[in-house]
C-alpha cells in the first residue's frame, strides 16, 4: 500500500443514493476496501469521485458538537 501521506479523499455514492466519505490511495483501493469498512453487504457502488463530503471547517464544527454532546 502507498504511504499514508499519499492518500486522497473520495466520495462513494451507492446505488440507493447514500454518499460516504473515505480516504484511499487510489480508486481501485476504494473499490477493494469499501465494503470491509461499512456494514451492509447489499450495498453496491454507483460512483466514486475525488473530493470531500465536508470542508475542514465543517468537520471541525461537527467534532466540537460531538464533544459538547459527550460532556452532557
C-alpha positions as CSV (number, residue, x, y, z in Angstrom):
1,X,0.0,0.0,0.0
2,X,1.2,3.5,-0.7
3,X,2.5,5.8,2.1
4,X,-0.3,7.3,4.3
5,X,0.8,10.7,3.1
6,X,-0.2,9.8,-0.5
7,X,-3.9,9.2,0.2
8,X,-6.7,11.2,-1.3
9,X,-10.3,11.8,-0.1
10,X,-13.0,10.2,-2.1
11,X,-16.8,10.3,-2.2
12,X,-18.5,7.0,-2.8
13,X,-22.2,7.1,-3.9
14,X,-24.2,3.9,-3.6
15,X,-27.0,2.8,-5.9
16,X,-29.6,3.9,-3.3
17,X,-28.1,7.5,-3.3
18,X,-26.2,7.3,0.1
19,X,-22.9,9.2,0.0
20,X,-19.9,8.1,2.0
21,X,-16.6,9.7,2.6
22,X,-13.4,7.6,2.6
23,X,-9.7,8.0,2.2
24,X,-7.5,5.8,0.0
25,X,-4.5,5.9,-2.3
26,X,-6.5,5.1,-5.5
27,X,-9.9,4.4,-7.0
28,X,-9.0,0.7,-7.0
29,X,-8.3,0.7,-3.3
30,X,-11.6,2.4,-2.6
31,X,-13.4,-0.4,-4.6
32,X,-11.5,-3.2,-2.8
33,X,-11.8,-1.9,0.7
34,X,-15.1,0.0,0.8
35,X,-17.3,-2.9,1.9
36,X,-14.9,-4.0,4.6
37,X,-15.3,-0.7,6.4
38,X,-19.0,-0.2,6.0
39,X,-21.8,-2.5,7.0
40,X,-24.5,-3.6,4.6
41,X,-23.3,-6.2,2.2
42,X,-26.2,-5.4,0.0
43,X,-24.8,-2.0,-1.0
44,X,-23.4,-1.5,-4.4
45,X,-21.2,1.3,-5.6
46,X,-22.7,3.6,-8.1
47,X,-19.9,6.2,-8.5
48,X,-16.6,7.1,-6.9
49,X,-15.2,10.7,-7.3
50,X,-12.4,12.6,-5.7
51,X,-13.5,15.1,-3.1
52,X,-14.6,15.6,0.5
53,X,-18.1,15.4,1.8
54,X,-17.4,18.2,4.2
55,X,-14.9,21.1,4.4
56,X,-12.2,21.1,7.1
57,X,-14.2,23.8,8.9
58,X,-17.4,21.8,8.8
59,X,-15.7,18.8,10.1
60,X,-14.1,20.8,12.9
61,X,-17.6,22.2,13.8
62,X,-19.1,18.7,13.9
63,X,-16.3,17.5,16.1
64,X,-16.9,20.4,18.5
65,X,-20.6,19.5,18.6
66,X,-19.8,15.8,19.3
67,X,-17.6,16.9,22.2
68,X,-20.3,19.0,23.7
69,X,-22.8,16.1,23.4
70,X,-20.4,13.7,25.0
71,X,-20.0,16.0,28.0
72,X,-23.7,16.1,28.7
